[in-house]
Amino acid sequence: MACTVMGILNVTPDSFSDGGRFLDPERAVARGLEMAAEGAQVIDVGGESTRPGAEPVPEAEERRRVLPVLRALRAELPAGVRLSIDTVKPKVAEEALAAGASLLNDISGRGQRLAAQAQVPWVAMHMRGTPQTMQIDPVYEDVCREVFGFVAGLAEEAWAAGVPEVYVDPGIGFGKTTAHNLELLRGLPGLVAQGRPVLVGTSRKRFLGAVAPEPDGSAPPPPARLAASLATATWAAACGCAMVRVHDVAPTVQALAVVGSLREEVGAA
């Protein structure tokens, strides 16, 4: 099965990588259409930054940011391209689904009831704490066992509640050190083997700058982490993950096409 590309559309002033670039609704819609033209099959719209230390956004402001963008994109996107809403707020999620979103990407792990009621897919993600606290000394005895067990439990709860499709996401960067993130990536085949579609989001994240620094040892800024982002996206695809969430759609689509071709050749052999 080919790995789907989910394009990130942050309509925020403070996201870690592209905060403010697409806060204007017209620019956001143009970027969403551009990502679809580049090959994204899902556009993930978010109006609240979840970077480490980010402060919550009032519900009314989040709705003001995302709803016009969702409505416009739903009217203009080609058939077959899905909209996702990235939110932890039930009211925002409910209105976003009414505005055209058909997937609920909820980092809180609490949105399964609404997803069941609306009969839309839901992403079950692991996060330790909140964006304000998650990077304060995260500790695990066995990060893969704990994280994979946690998302498996969320998925079971969601199925029992009637959610039609559940993606599991190990939450790379959400309450994990660089070492934890790398261990989770190494362990992806085990998560895939659980039988649920796996979503992975590593694009431009801070740990990539630590793993692949500049020649002088400094961490590259987020937009300069493309090569490292592509490496982790292709790794996820090679491990059998169902979806990758990325900022840089066009190069990721190209890289995954190569991975898909290689996987087909290996399977045929």
Secondary structure, DSSP 8 states (H G I E B T S, - for coil): ---EEEEEEE--S--TTTTTTT-SHHHHHHHHHHHHHHT-SEEEEESS--STT-----HHHHHHHHHHHHHHHHHHS-TT-EEEEE-S-HHHHHHHHHTT--EEEETTS--HHHHHHHT--EEEE--SS-TTTTTSS---SSHHHHHHHHHHHHHHHHHHHT-S-EEEE--TTSS--HHHHHHHHHTHHHHHTTTS-BEE--TT-HHHHHHS--TTS----GGG-HHHHHHHHHHHHHTT-SEEEES-HHHHHHHHHHHHHHHHHHHH-
